[in-house]
Amino acid sequence: MIKHIAIATSAMLVVAPAIASEHEHGSNHAELTSMHTVHEAVADKEIIAHQRKALAKNTQGKGFGPQSPRDINSAAGRNHRIFDAAPPYTKMNLCNIHFHKNAEHKAKEFSTYAGNGDGHGYQSGYKYDTANLSKSELAPTGHKICDSEHSTLNPGDTIEVHYVYSTAQVKPGPTLGSCLSNGIINNPQLRVETQVYVVVNDKHALNFKNLTKYGETKAGLYQATGIPANTGTPVQYEGSTTGPGYNETGSPYQVTWSVRPHVARVNIETVGKWCKKNDFNEDHGHGVRNLVINPDLLSEIW
């Protein structure tokens, strides 16, 4: 996800796979899969602290803009690289929808640390407190949902859904490469509308199919029509692309983030059905980037 980087139109074909790999898609999937072969939890001092130290070293004095994800309840930041905020998503094109297993961002309602994970973005991130869920909501499903070699969804799990928007003339599709267009020489502006959900075993909870519906407006813009409107005023800030590939190096891509502070419940069975068939070729939850805590890499929240 990038903006205001002057590159030739022909170079867009080179950029697209790189953008796609942010979330383990496209031609780089096999390579990224080979990186995520360690499933044991790691000690903070062994991996996470090292990654944060490397990130600070690899970005210091190199002009990187503000990074993501972050704690949206903390407004402080001293990264002053300035870029224009993307327009409201209603004036942009939806280009991709995907989700991460556990929240990449942190807020009051999703502040339970999932742990250090495997050091490659899996089994880490932040969760909704399951103490707020009923016994029936947490009842096992009896079968695997959105299963992969890295993770499986179970009732009580948290997911962070990214509804990605672009100013390019594009259609929704697989990978973040769908957000780019050869018709724009400079890369388009991008915005991510973000909603955190807790998956529950409850047929009366929200239907993920409805939450991910989209359509084309009379103005010719593709819009997600099911983003919840009752989960609080979104926190907006200037940041970057995410994904565990940036745990030790800064993302050069500029993104306007809009993160809703409250969690919504979604029926886990409907998420499972979506993983089996959707327009984005998504079948599992992606890994998370370490929470960015270095103030030199954070913008000041508006």
Sequence and secondary structure as in RCSB ss.txt:
>XXXX:A:sequence
MIKHIAIATSAMLVVAPAIASEHEHGSNHAELTSMHTVHEAVADKEIIAHQRKALAKNTQGKGFGPQSPRDINSA
AGRNHRIFDAAPPYTKMNLCNIHFHKNAEHKAKEFSTYAGNGDGHGYQSGYKYDTANLSKSELAPTGHKICDSEH
STLNPGDTIEVHYVYSTAQVKPGPTLGSCLSNGIINNPQLRVETQVYVVVNDKHALNFKNLTKYGETKAGLYQAT
GIPANTGTPVQYEGSTTGPGYNETGSPYQVTWSVRPHVARVNIETVGKWCKKNDFNEDHGHGVRNLVINPDLLSE
IW
>XXXX:A:secstr
   S B  GGGHHHHHHHHHGGGT GGGHHHHHHH    S   TTTTHHHHHHHHHHHHTTTT    S  BTT  
             GGGSEEEEEEEEEBBSSBBTTB EE   TTSSSSS SEE  GGGS TTTT   SS BS  SS
  B TT EEEEEEEEESSS    SSGGGG  TT SB   EEEEEEEEEEES TTSB HHHHT EEE TTS EEES
   SSS   EEEEEE  SGGGSSS    EEEEEE SS EEEEHHHHHHHHHS TT   S B        GGG   
  
